[in-house]
Amino acid sequence: MNKAFVREPDQTADYCPRCGSKGEAVEAETLRAFLSQEQTAAITDPANFCPSPKCDVVYFDCFGRAVLTDELPRGVYPKDPTAPICACFGLTREDIEQDIAEGSPTRTRAVLEKAKTPAARCRQMAANGQSCVAYVQKYYLQCMNARK
């Protein structure tokens, strides 16, 4: 087939310029909570969060400009596995592992319930501006599957 008739895939602003992961759109409110005024001004709207734990890009824009993990004032999950999975209520991977070891997901359930309340301030506390529920459930299941 003639290459003139084959459409090349579009590389859009939704993909991390470093690792190619699909970005998660973040609002200005989240950027202001994690970045300095100078950093926030350097990233254009719409900005994205790179969810890949192995990539050092945290935020990026459609021009390929990025903020790296070492440029943040604190570690964020999933970039830093020691950072709380739930930034609002402080649930860590260790808490989940301890729940599984004890055979009762007390801490995990409590945080999942709190995540449904107005006390959850995900837009200001979570690096991706979204609820931690998916991350918590994913890590819990990974730990449960590892026990089998």
HELIX and SHEET records of a PDB file:
HELIX    1   1 LYS A    3  PHE A    5  5                                   3    
HELIX    2   2 ALA A   28  PHE A   34  1                                   7    
HELIX    3   3 GLN A   37  ALA A   42  1                                   6    
HELIX    4   4 THR A   69  GLU A   71  5                                   3    
HELIX    5   5 ARG A   93  GLU A  102  1                                  10    
HELIX    6   6 THR A  106  LYS A  114  1                                   9    
HELIX    7   7 CYS A  122  MET A  125  1                                   4    
HELIX    8   8 VAL A  133  ARG A  147  1                                  15    
SHEET    1   A 4 GLU A  24  VAL A  26  0                                        
SHEET    2   A 4 ALA A  47  PHE A  49 -1                                        
SHEET    3   A 4 VAL A  57  ASP A  61 -1                                        
SHEET    4   A 4 ALA A  66  LEU A  68 -1                                        
END                                                                             
